[in-house]
Amino acid sequence: MNVGVLVSGRGTNLQALIDRGRKGELGPARLTVVGGNVLDCPGIARARAAGLPTFVVDHRDYSARAGFDRALVSALRSHQIDLVVLAGFMRVLGEDFLGSFPDRVINIHPALLPAFGGVHAQRQALEAGVKITGCSVHFVDAGVDTGPVIAQSAVLVHEDDDEESLSARILAEEHRLLPAAVRAIAERRVVIENRRVRVLGESITGDVLRSL
Amino acid sequence: MNVGVLVSGRGTNLQALIDRGRKGELGPARLTVVGGNVLDCPGIARARAAGLPTFVVDHRDYSARAGFDRALVSALRSHQIDLVVLAGFMRVLGEDFLGSFPDRVINIHPALLPAFGGVHAQRQALEAGVKITGCSVHFVDAGVDTGPVIAQSAVLVHEDDDEESLSARILAEEHRLLPAAVRAIAERRVVIENRRVRVLGESITGDVLRSL
């Protein structure tokens, strides 16, 4: 299964995928190409350093989302991508993109969805005063962080947490959860039924929780 | 600290408090009285079996909430109650009640609030397709399950869960979380600051998570 990763920033989740792949821990998933919308973002640099092909589609070159979407689709298709992973990709994708990869676009979000969707999820969690938050891997639909949840991991909020310290602890869980989800999808153990995700065989979420 | 517990149904969370109290695990908290709104509910029977004083205020005897609230307050005050624990109490309490015990009424809810407030929290979680849910102890405010969160515990959703099996697994966590929260409040380690709860000393949530 050819996996394309889209990044906009630091690319630490991309790095987690690269590292797991090198250890042979992504199963039949193969990182094939990394794309981005920001030319000089560290994520693209990480991909190059790992010897992966990269492409950049600058959203500022497009007056409408549809054109940007189609350019991304075209770049991914040229690499025969089966699964698209959004790893800190900060652009909302429209129907032109999602329709081209039906049920084959996933995202990692730093909260236990449906709680704290959208931006600044960690700050939202702190302001809500929750004691447990976490991260979620989900299929991407037309909404913002509303698609079917594939796997989640829980993270304890500490009394002295600020946005930075909480984000760092959640990020460590993201780095465990996202590769596990990509592997399970590549193993064809992830099925969408009525907008709920069934994971066949070993539970991704349970695996990650047990190893906490 | 004198604790009054209000029940409407099975009273298994009450039983957990009784059992912990017998083992001396509630710290300075002392179960003082158990009240209910349903004469023959098992919760009241459990209290009697444990030798606790009980009272029942039948909400059907009151045409308005205020009268029902005041009757509950009067019964609790006659036992010098410092902390009111709603343990499966199925009536919404109004200002006449909450104003009488400011920041001294807590509730246990079978979800990781703010997700899945209101009734059928477990069914809501299953329908949303989340992989992790849990339970929350929170201070009660004028909203439904909207008050400041004191402690939470996480529960894995299994692929084959139905409402009953998931509810049972969450309930087991409720039985651990609620006594731990009552003890911490009685130890005066729980402080509300700007609608967020600070737990001084050992984290209740962390304690419960670590012992999973």
Interface residues (C-beta under 8 A of the other chain):
Chain A: L112 L113 P114 A115 E127 A128 G129 V130 K131 I132 G134 S136 P148 V149 I150 A151 Q152 S153 A154 L156 V157 H158 E159 R195 R196 V197 R198 V199 S203 I204 T205 G206 L209
Chain B: L112 L113 P114 A115 E127 A128 G129 V130 K131 I132 G134 S136 P148 V149 I150 A151 Q152 S153 A154 L156 V157 H158 E159 R195 R196 V197 R198 V199 S203 I204 T205 G206 L209
